[in-house]
Amino acid sequence: MAAGWHCLNLGDALLAEPQHTALVTDFQRRYSASATPRVLITRHESEGRLHCEVLVYFSPGCEALVAAWQARPCRAPGGSELSYSTGAGSEWQRAFPLA
């Protein structure tokens, strides 16, 4: 799988919390001891709909997690409404600043 950014749509924000929690737990289990900066970034998107969806962006270096969760390649997240789900490695916030 190619290195780069990936994303996963967890669906309706009202129902996504258990899956998001499991994803963050899996990330921490896999990468908490790593020195390589890695991060999960979350965005709530509504695109004009009544309910928003939760999208999670996987930074480069998360290839094992990407494969396990079947995330799809995407561009690096930008813009507003971004928040960190979790990070690992030294200087992860500096390596992946929110726009």
C-alpha positions in Angstrom: 0.0 0.0 0.0 1.4 3.4 -1.0 2.6 5.8 1.7 0.6 8.9 2.1 -2.7 10.2 3.6 -5.7 7.9 3.9 -9.2 8.5 5.2 -12.1 6.5 6.5 -15.8 7.6 6.7 -17.2 6.4 10.0 -20.7 7.5 9.0 -23.3 9.4 11.1 -21.7 11.2 14.0 -24.4 10.1 16.4 -23.5 6.5 15.8 -19.7 6.7 15.1 -18.3 7.1 18.6 -17.8 3.3 19.4 -16.0 2.8 16.1 -14.0 5.9 16.6 -13.0 4.8 20.1 -11.9 1.4 18.7 -9.9 3.0 16.0 -8.1 5.3 18.5 -7.4 2.3 20.7 -6.0 0.4 17.8 -3.8 3.3 16.8 -2.4 3.6 20.3 -1.8 -0.1 20.6 0.1 -0.2 17.3 2.1 3.1 17.5 2.4 4.4 21.1 6.0 3.2 21.5 7.1 4.5 18.1 9.4 7.5 17.7 8.0 8.1 14.2 5.4 10.9 14.1 1.9 9.6 13.2 -1.5 11.1 13.8 -5.2 10.5 13.3 -7.2 13.7 12.5 -10.9 13.9 12.6 -13.4 16.1 10.7 -17.2 16.3 11.0 -18.7 17.0 7.6 -22.3 17.7 6.8 -22.2 18.9 3.2 -25.6 20.5 3.6 -27.2 17.4 5.2 -29.1 17.4 8.5 -26.6 15.0 10.2 -22.9 15.1 9.8 -20.5 12.3 9.2 -17.2 11.6 10.9 -14.2 11.3 8.6 -10.9 10.2 10.1 -7.6 10.9 8.3 -4.6 8.6 8.8 -1.2 10.3 8.4 1.7 8.7 6.5 3.3 6.0 8.5 0.0 4.3 9.5 0.0 1.7 6.8 -0.7 -1.2 9.1 -3.7 0.6 10.5 -4.8 1.7 7.1 -4.8 -1.9 5.9 -6.6 -3.2 9.0 -9.4 -0.5 8.8 -9.5 -0.5 4.9 -9.1 3.3 4.7 -8.8 4.8 1.2 -6.1 7.1 -0.2 -6.9 10.8 0.0 -5.2 14.2 0.0 -3.8 15.6 3.3 -6.7 17.2 5.3 -6.9 20.9 5.2 -9.2 23.7 6.0 -11.3 24.1 9.1 -13.2 21.8 11.5 -10.2 19.5 12.0 -9.2 18.0 15.4 -6.6 15.6 16.6 -8.0 12.2 17.5 -4.6 10.9 18.7 -0.9 11.1 17.9 2.3 9.1 18.5 6.0 9.7 18.1 8.1 12.6 18.9 6.9 16.0 17.7 3.7 14.6 16.1 1.9 17.9 16.5 4.7 19.8 14.8 4.9 17.2 12.0 1.2 17.4 11.3 -0.1 20.9 12.2 -3.8 21.6 11.7 -4.5 24.2 9.1 
